[in-house]
Amino acid sequence: MMDWTDRHCRYFLRGFSPDVLLYTEMITAAAIVRGDGARLLAFHPEEHPVALQLGGSEPRELAAAARAGEQAGYDEINLNCGCPSDRVASGAFGACLMLEPARVAECVAAMRAAVRVPVTVKMRIGVLNAADRELHGTVAHFGERDFEALCHFVRSVRDGGCEVAIVHARKAVLGGLSPKDNREIPPLRYDIVRRLKAALPSLPIVVNGGLREPRAVLEALSWCDGVMLGREAYHRPYLLAELQRTLHPGGGAAPTREALTVRMQRYAEGELAAGGRLAAITRHMLGLYSGEPGSRDYRRTLSEGARAAGAGPELLRRAIPAGARAQDAC
């Protein structure tokens, strides 16, 4: 979720559920250690619990970045070994690291030795190096050698100190597929993640990929230890409130969309007073009324209005669809 789950996004998503564990976008260890680490690691206290997701492949650098993340207050340090982007692979981190389990285990061990908070790893079920013309058939195939390689990778990082394996239930294709195609063309194989959990029952395993409805999430939770949602939660954030209510039926009513808007208006007031930009906040809110009457006008009002000269936090209330405002008042 690079360029998506920044601190404004995470503050917005926190309003839907007090319990969900939020993740930062992937930040390279080098940028934290050799760049403006304070800016990159900044987050609002209300984001807790929140995990710092790192990209990198050099143990000492990852350890230093993990230590900085813990000192900044993050509740978990996560190493990304699942992103298939070419710009990520060219930097020797992301999904290409699944081809080097010993190296990843060394990185995890270094991070584990540097911090007291949990260290976790995000991964795919497998990795292919292939050009477009070579992909037919191989991207959908998952044999015993593939499963053995997956188990070897997971055992290696577990032995290095990984406390939770977060598994995107698709293969990653390095070269030949765009990041978007990598989320759509390789088939989802929840059965492989379920088999992995059976093979390693003592290791907490979280499944990721393609889960869109509360019913599907609940079914996955019957055999795994957790579910990670990405783009679906971004585009339909009220799904998080629905899941919160389903998983905690005695926890009270879900927050109304208008109440969530008021919360974000207060947040925007503080950010703009500190020199922030309204559009940097509202771009993450476009899915608030997804599937509701007036959602198209809501998105247009926010996206166009936030770029207008002199736009202020009151835009958020003004964008609420008239029908939704009346419904919330009932």
N, C-alpha and C positions, 0 to 999 in steps of 0.2 A: 504493500500500500504506500509506496514511495510517493511523496508529494501530496498525499491524501490525509493520513492520520496525524496531522500536526497538532500542536497544543490547542488550537481553537476547536478543531474537530473533536478532540478527546473531551474537552470541557462540555461541548454540546452533547456528545453521546452519554456522558455521565448522568445527565438529567433523566435519562430513560430508565436507568437501573443503578441502584447503589452497590450492587454486588459484582457486576460483570468486570472481569479483568481487562483493562485496556492496554493496548500496545502502541508504542511509538512507531512511526515509519522507520524503515531501516536507516541507521546512521552509521557511516563508516567509522571504525575505530581510529583511523588516521585523522579524520576531521576533528574528532574530540580531543585527541592527544596533541595534535600539531596545529589545530585551528582554534576557532572561537568556541571552546567547549562549554563555557558558561551559557552562551546564547543557545547552543544546540540542545543543552540538557534542561533548559528552563521549562517548568510546568507549573500549573496551578495546583494548590493543595487539594482542591476538590476532585482532582483526577484520580486520587487513590481509590482502589489499588491500580497501579500502573507499572508496566514492564518496559524496560529499555531494550529495543531490538538493535543488535549490532551487526555490522558487516565487516568481515576481515578474515585473515588467514595467518596472521603472525602472532604467535602466543603472547609474547611480551606486550605487544601493542594492545591486543585484546584485553589482557589482564589490566593494563593501565586504564583503558577505557571503562572496563567493568568497575574498577575501583572508583573512578570518577562518578559513574552512574550511581553506585551505592551511596557515595558521599552526598550526591545531589538529592537523595531520598527515594530512588526507585525501589520498588518492591520485588523486582525480579530482573535478571539479566538474560536476554535471549539471543542466541546466535543463529543468524539466518543462513540456512543451507538449503533453501527451497526456491529462491528467486531465480528464474531462468533468463532474465534480461541479458542481452549481449553486453551492455555496458557494465553490468555487474560481473559477468563471467570474465571480461577482459581485465578486471581488477583482482582476479583470483579469489572471489568470494561469491556466495550465493549457491545455487544448485550444483555448480561444477565441483564443489567441495565434497559432494557425496562420493566422488570417485577417489577420494583420498581419506578414508576413514581414520587412519593412524594420525594423520595431520590434524584432523578435526578433534580427535580424542586428546591430543596434546594441547590444542587451543582451549578445550573445555576444562582440562585439568589446571591449566594456568589461570583461567578465570575463576574456577572453583577455589583455588588457593588464595585468590586475591580478595574475595568477598565472602560475606556471611549470608547474603540473601540467595534464594534459589537461582541456579543456572540451568537454562532449558535450551533445547535445540528445535528449530523449525526445519522441516525436510519434506521431500517428495517420497513417493514409493519407489522411485528409480530415476535414472538419468540416461538419456540417449545422446550421443554425438552423431548427428545425421544431417544431410542435406535434404531438401524437399523431395527429390526423386527417390530417396532411400527410405522414406518414412512409411510407405504403404505396408501395412501389416505389422511392422515391428513396434509401432507405437501402441498398438492394442494388445500385443502379445505380452504375457507375463508368466514365465515358466518357473521351474524349480530353481534354476540358477539365479533368476531375478530375485526370488524370495530369499535365497541364501545370502545374496549380496545385501539386501535390505536388512536382514537380521544381523549380519556381520557389522554393518554400519551402526545400527542402533545399539548393539552390545558394546561396540567400541566407545561410543560417546557416553553410554551408561557407566562403563568402567572408568571413564575419565571424570565422572562426577555429574553428568547430566541427570537432573531430577525428574524431568518430564519431557517426553518426546511428542512434538506436535507434528502430525503427519497429514500433508495434503495428499488426498487419495488419487492423485494422477502422477504419471511420469512427467518429467521435465525434458524438453527437447532443446539441446544447446545447438543453435545454428539451424536455420531452416524454418523456424516458426517464430512469429512475433509473440510478445508477452500475452496479447489478447488470444491468439491462437493456442498458446500453451495452456490457457484456462478453458478451452473449448474442445480442441481436437483430441488430445489424449483422453480416453474414456475414464470416468470415475470408477474406482475399484474399492468400494468400501469393504468388500469381502477380504481384500488383502490386508487392510488395516485391522479388521476384526481377527484375522488369522495371526497377525503380528501380536496383537494383545494376548491371544491364547498362548502364543509361544513365549511371551515375556510377561507373565501375569503380575509380577511384582513391580513392574515399571509403569507409572501412570502414563497413559497415552491419550492424547487429544486428537480428534479427527477434524479435518478441515476440507472444504471444497464442496460447492454445489448444494449446500443445505440452505433451504429458503423458507420453510414453514415450521411452525412450532411442532407439528406432528412428527416431521422428519427429525428434528432435533431431539425430541423425546425418545424416539426409537433408537437413535444413535447412542443416547445416554444409557440405554439398557444394556449395552455391551462395552462401552468405552468410558473413560474417566472424565471426559469433557469434550466440548464442541467449540471450535473457533469459527467465527463468522467474519467475513471480510466485506466484499463489495455489496452484498445483500443488506448488511446492517448500515452501510453508508448510504445506499440509495433508498432504503426503506427503514429508517432508524426506529420507527415506532414498533418494529418487530421486537426490539430489545425490551420494550415495556410489556409487550404481550408475553414474552418468555418469562420475564420477571414475575408476572402475575400467575402464569401457569406453574412455575416451579416453586413459588412461594404463595400459595392460595390464601394464606392468612395475613398477608402483608399489606392489605389495604388496596384501595383503588389505584389504577394506573394514573400517572399524571396526565392532565389534559394538554393538548397541543398549545392552547393559549397560555397555560401556566409555564410550559417550556419556553414559549416565546418571551414571556415576561422575564424569565430567568436569563435568557440570552441578551435581552435588551439591557439589563443591569450590567452584564458582563461587557457588552459592547461599549457602554458608557465609560467604564474603567479603562478599556483598551484604547479607545479613541483619545481619552484624556492623557494617556501615556505616549501618544504619537502613532498609534496603530491605524490600520486602514479598515474601513467597514467591509469592503469587498472580501478581504482576507477571512472574515468571519462568516459572512452570509453565504459564501460559496459552498460551505459545508451544510447549510440548512435547507437546501433546495428540495430534499426528499421528505421534509417534515409532513407534508400533506399528500404524499404519494398515495394514489388510489382513492383520494377523497374528492368530492365536488369542489371545483375551483382551484385544483392543484396547478393547472397550467398557468392561470393568471397569477397565482402566488409565486411561482418560479420566475415568471417574467418580471413581476414587480420587484422582487429581490435582486435579481441579476442585473437588471437595467438601472434600478434606482440606486443601488450601492455604488455605481460608477459615476453618478451624477454629482456635479460640484455642490458641495455643502451638505451632502447627504448625512443624516445623523441616525442615532439608534432608534428614533421613533419610526423609522421605515419598517422595522420588524413588526410592529403592531399594525401599521397601515397595510401591510401585505397580507394579513390574515384574511382568508376568504370570508365574505359576509355571512354566508350560511354557516360556516364553522364557528364564527363568533357568536351567532345566535344560539347554536347548539351547546357550546361550552357554557353559556349563561344559564341554560336550563337546569 
